[in-house]
């Protein structure tokens, strides 16, 4: 088994995870703490990659990153069929999971605590960093893990914008596809088990985080232990 697809997948996922964290956190905070005209449209556009076929998402990215795009031409950027294009595709498909989960976590932070910090003279940035972020950190982390897991498993959009070039843009999901086409089922089984294990660990981690969010007083038997 060649390790290059796995290493490239980890590289792409690392970059995508960083982008998901930065962009997703800003969008989650905006949607959780403000109301503005067209907010429903913005939310729908963010979540659209969850329901669109990956080939459609990839086609839109193809138009966005291709030579015919004025912005790409002006900046002189050539991203198609490179691993950064795969990172962008992974970011787009993983972002909705981060935004949804982080938004819910931020919305559940008690506004009374934030208002108390305002009365003490804290700026909005200080309130977010010292109050909102620590209280919502578990939900944000869960969303980030889900987004990263989705980015790691991205296939269709990546194939459209980065291609399937061994040694250059062939990530682990694309390598599995190639192995099946070439009837290398033993190799495909190894990579499938690896992907399944990584996905299982990600979901298990998220579940552990969700369990830690549950208040201790609501756990079964907690009241009886305190009475004893």
Order of alpha helices (4+ residues) and beta strands (2+ residues): alpha-alpha-alpha-alpha-alpha-alpha-alpha-alpha-alpha-alpha-alpha-alpha
